[in-house]
């Protein structure tokens, strides 16, 4: 591909965006250098100086503008105007990382209607991807494992696809751990179970995700990969679920809350479906499970069974 005047990456998963930039826009010359700026910080003098930099040699700089969809309208107009002038020493890469809806990116109106985006689409100076989902996660996971010389049977690959977070960086981290654990290059369920002691919080996170989707069978599959459901598993799960319930409450109340980008749509949708009543019932289930064990009414395994069933029912009906 000939070097474009500027380039748009439209994807909510920055791991995928970064891989595309490295493969397509940073792979031609070792003299290329990259600098990163952030849209939520605004466009300050550092950005404009970098954009207008004139190199005295043959090298050029790649300017990566992260979270560009958060730029204010007046800043975007200034950027669009500046992109109309060729920059021989710089390649601006604008990353629109907002969520997608029904297979299409949600782009603010002042960006969607801008001349620079329209021109980029006309010249094919754009790359777009909705990110990973349940359909694309498995083939992506398989490709990442192969790139590391790892192999996994279809059953193991399916299991990994069930418990993995649909985020490129998360998959890369998981593959890094598997590469260290699988000395002969073959990933097995035993290896995954052996990793649970080091990545328990991440696996419990997947249990919570399955519960919030009302997928009780998958929640139990993930639980069984971690342990036998005793106190050392029950109470961390209750703690993570309580933290998530508070997050859902904040979202439904319209309060400021931090949500990882790849989970934002999912959490907002769930908080809206549950409402305050549903979230309160999840909190009640957490209290009941903890109280039943501490008062000696139930063994941890039985309390776990009641708790998982209760939350899956609440979220499934919502």
C-alpha positions as CSV (number, residue, x, y, z in Angstrom):
1,X,0.0,0.0,0.0
2,X,1.3,3.5,-0.9
3,X,1.8,5.7,2.0
4,X,-1.5,7.6,2.7
5,X,-1.6,11.3,3.7
6,X,-3.4,10.2,6.9
7,X,-5.2,7.1,8.0
8,X,-8.3,6.2,10.1
9,X,-8.5,3.1,12.3
10,X,-12.1,2.5,13.4
11,X,-12.2,-0.2,16.0
12,X,-13.2,-0.5,19.7
13,X,-10.3,-3.0,20.4
14,X,-7.0,-1.2,20.5
15,X,-5.1,-4.5,20.5
16,X,-6.4,-5.2,17.0
17,X,-5.8,-1.6,16.0
18,X,-2.2,-1.7,17.2
19,X,-1.5,-4.9,15.3
20,X,-2.9,-3.4,12.1
21,X,-0.8,-0.3,12.5
22,X,2.4,-2.3,13.2
23,X,1.7,-4.6,10.2
24,X,0.5,-2.1,7.6
25,X,1.8,1.3,8.6
26,X,5.1,0.7,10.6
27,X,6.6,-2.2,8.7
28,X,8.2,-0.6,5.8
29,X,11.2,1.2,7.2
30,X,13.2,1.1,10.4
31,X,13.5,4.9,10.2
32,X,9.9,5.3,11.0
33,X,9.1,6.5,14.5
34,X,5.8,6.6,16.3
35,X,4.4,9.1,18.8
36,X,1.1,8.6,20.7
37,X,-1.4,11.4,21.7
38,X,-4.8,11.1,23.4
39,X,-8.0,12.6,22.2
40,X,-9.4,13.0,25.7
41,X,-6.5,15.3,26.6
42,X,-7.2,17.6,23.7
43,X,-4.8,18.8,20.9
44,X,-2.1,20.8,22.6
45,X,1.0,22.5,21.2
46,X,2.9,19.2,21.4
47,X,0.6,17.6,18.9
48,X,0.5,20.5,16.4
49,X,4.3,20.8,16.6
50,X,4.7,17.1,15.9
51,X,2.1,17.2,13.1
52,X,3.9,20.1,11.3
53,X,7.4,18.7,11.9
54,X,9.7,18.7,8.8
55,X,12.3,16.0,8.8
56,X,15.8,16.8,7.5
57,X,16.4,13.2,6.4
58,X,14.3,10.6,4.7
59,X,12.5,9.4,7.9
60,X,9.0,10.3,8.9
61,X,7.0,10.1,12.1
62,X,3.7,8.2,12.6
63,X,1.4,10.2,14.9
64,X,-1.1,7.9,16.6
65,X,-4.1,9.8,18.0
66,X,-5.8,7.5,20.4
67,X,-9.5,7.9,21.5
68,X,-9.9,10.5,18.8
69,X,-13.7,10.1,18.9
70,X,-13.5,12.1,22.3
71,X,-12.3,15.2,20.6
72,X,-14.5,18.3,20.9
73,X,-16.2,19.6,17.8
74,X,-13.9,22.7,17.5
75,X,-10.8,20.6,17.9
76,X,-12.0,18.2,15.3
77,X,-12.6,21.0,12.8
78,X,-9.1,22.3,13.4
79,X,-7.7,18.8,12.8
80,X,-9.8,18.2,9.7
81,X,-8.6,21.5,8.3
82,X,-4.9,20.6,9.1
83,X,-5.2,17.2,7.4
84,X,-6.2,19.0,4.2
85,X,-2.5,20.0,3.9
86,X,0.0,17.3,2.9
87,X,2.6,16.5,5.5
88,X,5.7,14.9,4.0
89,X,7.3,14.0,7.3
90,X,4.4,12.8,9.3
91,X,1.6,10.2,8.9
92,X,-1.3,10.9,11.2
93,X,-3.2,7.8,12.3
94,X,-6.6,8.7,13.9
95,X,-8.1,6.0,16.1
96,X,-11.9,6.1,16.5
97,X,-12.3,3.6,19.4
98,X,-16.0,4.1,20.3
99,X,-18.4,1.2,20.6
100,X,-20.2,-0.3,17.6
101,X,-24.0,-0.8,17.4
102,X,-25.7,-3.3,15.1
103,X,-22.5,-3.9,13.1
104,X,-21.7,-0.2,12.6
105,X,-19.4,2.1,14.5
106,X,-21.1,4.9,16.6
107,X,-19.2,7.9,15.3
108,X,-20.1,11.4,16.7
109,X,-21.9,13.5,14.1
110,X,-19.2,16.2,13.9
111,X,-16.7,13.5,12.9
112,X,-18.9,11.4,10.7
113,X,-19.8,14.4,8.5
114,X,-16.2,15.8,8.4
115,X,-14.4,16.2,5.1
116,X,-11.3,14.4,6.3
117,X,-13.2,11.2,7.1
118,X,-15.1,11.4,3.8
119,X,-11.9,11.9,1.9
120,X,-10.2,9.0,3.7
121,X,-13.1,6.7,2.9
122,X,-12.9,7.7,-0.8
123,X,-9.2,7.1,-1.0
124,X,-9.5,3.9,1.1
125,X,-7.3,5.3,3.8
126,X,-9.4,3.6,6.5
127,X,-9.5,0.3,8.3
128,X,-12.5,-0.8,10.4
129,X,-13.2,-3.8,12.6
130,X,-16.0,-4.3,15.2
131,X,-13.5,-6.1,17.5
132,X,-13.7,-9.6,18.8
133,X,-17.0,-11.3,19.6
134,X,-18.1,-14.9,20.3
135,X,-17.9,-15.8,16.6
136,X,-14.5,-14.3,15.9
137,X,-12.8,-15.0,19.2
138,X,-12.1,-18.7,18.6
139,X,-10.3,-18.3,15.2
140,X,-8.4,-15.3,16.5
141,X,-7.3,-17.3,19.5
142,X,-6.3,-20.2,17.3
143,X,-4.2,-17.8,15.1
144,X,-2.5,-16.3,18.1
145,X,-1.6,-19.7,19.5
146,X,-0.2,-20.8,16.1
147,X,1.9,-17.7,15.9
148,X,3.6,-18.8,19.1
149,X,4.1,-22.4,17.9
150,X,1.3,-23.7,20.2
151,X,-1.3,-26.3,19.3
152,X,-4.6,-27.1,21.0
153,X,-7.2,-29.8,20.4
154,X,-10.7,-28.6,19.3
155,X,-12.2,-29.3,22.8
156,X,-9.4,-27.3,24.5
157,X,-9.7,-24.5,22.0
158,X,-13.5,-24.4,22.5
159,X,-12.9,-24.3,26.3
160,X,-10.4,-21.4,26.0
161,X,-12.9,-19.5,23.7
162,X,-15.5,-19.8,26.5
163,X,-13.4,-18.5,29.3
164,X,-11.3,-15.9,27.4
165,X,-12.1,-12.2,27.4
166,X,-13.0,-11.0,23.9
167,X,-10.2,-8.5,23.8
168,X,-7.0,-8.8,21.7
169,X,-4.6,-7.7,24.5
170,X,-6.3,-10.2,26.9
171,X,-6.0,-13.0,24.4
172,X,-2.3,-12.1,23.8
173,X,-1.7,-12.2,27.6
174,X,-3.4,-15.5,27.9
175,X,-1.3,-16.9,25.0
176,X,1.9,-15.6,26.7
177,X,0.9,-17.5,29.9
178,X,0.2,-20.7,27.8
179,X,3.5,-20.4,26.0
180,X,5.4,-20.4,29.3
181,X,3.3,-23.3,30.7
182,X,3.2,-25.6,27.6
183,X,6.9,-26.5,27.3
184,X,6.2,-29.0,24.5
185,X,4.0,-26.6,22.6
186,X,0.7,-28.5,23.3
187,X,-2.0,-26.8,25.3
188,X,-4.1,-29.1,27.4
189,X,-6.9,-28.8,30.0
190,X,-4.4,-29.8,32.7
191,X,-2.2,-26.9,31.8
192,X,-5.1,-24.5,31.9
193,X,-6.2,-25.8,35.3
194,X,-2.6,-25.5,36.5
195,X,-2.6,-21.8,35.4
196,X,-5.7,-21.1,37.4
197,X,-3.7,-20.7,40.6
198,X,-1.8,-17.8,39.0
199,X,-4.8,-16.3,37.1
200,X,-7.7,-17.1,39.4
201,X,-9.0,-13.6,39.4
202,X,-9.2,-13.5,35.6
203,X,-11.0,-16.9,35.6
204,X,-13.4,-15.8,38.3
205,X,-14.1,-12.7,36.1
206,X,-15.2,-15.1,33.4
207,X,-17.5,-16.9,35.8
208,X,-19.1,-13.6,36.7
209,X,-19.5,-12.8,32.9
210,X,-21.3,-16.1,32.3
211,X,-23.5,-15.6,35.3
212,X,-24.5,-12.1,34.2
213,X,-25.4,-13.5,30.8
214,X,-27.6,-16.1,32.5
215,X,-25.4,-19.0,31.2
216,X,-25.4,-21.3,34.2
217,X,-23.8,-24.3,32.4
218,X,-20.9,-22.2,31.2
219,X,-20.5,-20.6,34.6
220,X,-20.1,-24.1,36.1
221,X,-17.7,-25.2,33.4
222,X,-15.5,-22.2,34.3
223,X,-15.9,-22.8,38.0
224,X,-14.8,-26.4,37.7
225,X,-11.7,-25.4,35.8
226,X,-10.7,-23.3,38.9
227,X,-11.4,-25.5,41.9
228,X,-13.9,-27.4,43.9
229,X,-16.0,-24.5,45.1
230,X,-14.7,-24.2,48.7
231,X,-14.3,-21.0,50.8
232,X,-11.2,-19.9,48.9
233,X,-13.2,-19.7,45.8
234,X,-16.6,-18.7,47.1
235,X,-15.6,-15.5,48.9
236,X,-13.4,-14.1,46.0
237,X,-16.4,-14.7,43.7
238,X,-18.8,-12.9,46.1
239,X,-16.4,-10.0,46.3
240,X,-16.0,-9.7,42.5
241,X,-19.8,-10.0,42.1
242,X,-20.4,-7.3,44.7
243,X,-18.0,-5.0,43.0
244,X,-19.7,-5.6,39.7
245,X,-23.2,-5.0,41.2
246,X,-22.0,-1.6,42.5
247,X,-20.7,-0.8,39.0
248,X,-24.1,-1.8,37.5
249,X,-25.9,0.4,40.1
250,X,-23.7,3.4,39.2
251,X,-24.3,2.9,35.5
252,X,-28.1,2.7,36.0
253,X,-28.0,5.8,38.2
254,X,-26.1,7.7,35.5
255,X,-23.1,8.2,37.8
256,X,-19.5,8.4,36.6
257,X,-18.0,4.8,36.6
258,X,-15.0,3.2,35.0
259,X,-15.9,0.4,32.6
260,X,-13.3,-1.4,30.4
261,X,-14.0,-0.4,26.8
262,X,-14.6,-3.9,25.7
263,X,-17.3,-4.4,28.4
264,X,-19.0,-1.0,28.2
265,X,-21.9,-1.8,26.0
266,X,-22.5,-5.2,27.7
267,X,-22.5,-3.6,31.3
268,X,-24.8,-0.7,30.3
269,X,-27.2,-3.1,28.6
270,X,-27.3,-5.3,31.6
271,X,-27.8,-2.5,34.1
272,X,-30.7,-1.2,32.0
273,X,-32.4,-4.6,31.8
274,X,-31.9,-5.4,35.5
275,X,-32.9,-2.0,36.9
276,X,-32.4,-1.1,40.5
277,X,-34.7,-4.0,41.6
278,X,-32.7,-6.7,39.8
279,X,-29.3,-5.3,41.0
280,X,-30.7,-5.2,44.5
281,X,-31.7,-8.9,44.2
282,X,-28.1,-9.7,43.2
283,X,-26.8,-7.9,46.3
284,X,-29.3,-9.9,48.4
285,X,-28.0,-13.1,46.9
286,X,-24.4,-12.1,47.8
287,X,-25.4,-11.3,51.4
288,X,-27.4,-14.6,51.7
289,X,-24.5,-16.7,50.4
290,X,-22.0,-15.1,52.7
291,X,-24.3,-15.2,55.8
292,X,-25.2,-18.8,55.2
293,X,-21.6,-19.9,55.3
294,X,-20.5,-17.7,58.2
295,X,-23.4,-18.7,60.3
296,X,-22.8,-22.4,59.6
297,X,-26.2,-22.9,57.8
298,X,-24.6,-24.2,54.5
299,X,-21.3,-25.6,53.4
300,X,-19.4,-23.4,50.9
301,X,-20.1,-25.7,48.0
302,X,-23.8,-25.7,48.6
303,X,-23.9,-22.0,49.2
304,X,-22.0,-21.6,45.8
305,X,-24.6,-23.7,44.1
306,X,-27.5,-21.6,45.4
307,X,-25.7,-18.4,44.6
308,X,-24.8,-19.2,41.0
309,X,-28.3,-20.5,40.3
310,X,-29.9,-17.4,41.9
311,X,-27.7,-14.8,39.9
312,X,-28.1,-16.7,36.6
313,X,-31.9,-16.8,37.1
314,X,-32.0,-13.1,37.9
315,X,-29.9,-12.1,34.9
316,X,-31.4,-14.6,32.6
317,X,-35.0,-13.4,33.3
318,X,-33.9,-9.8,32.8
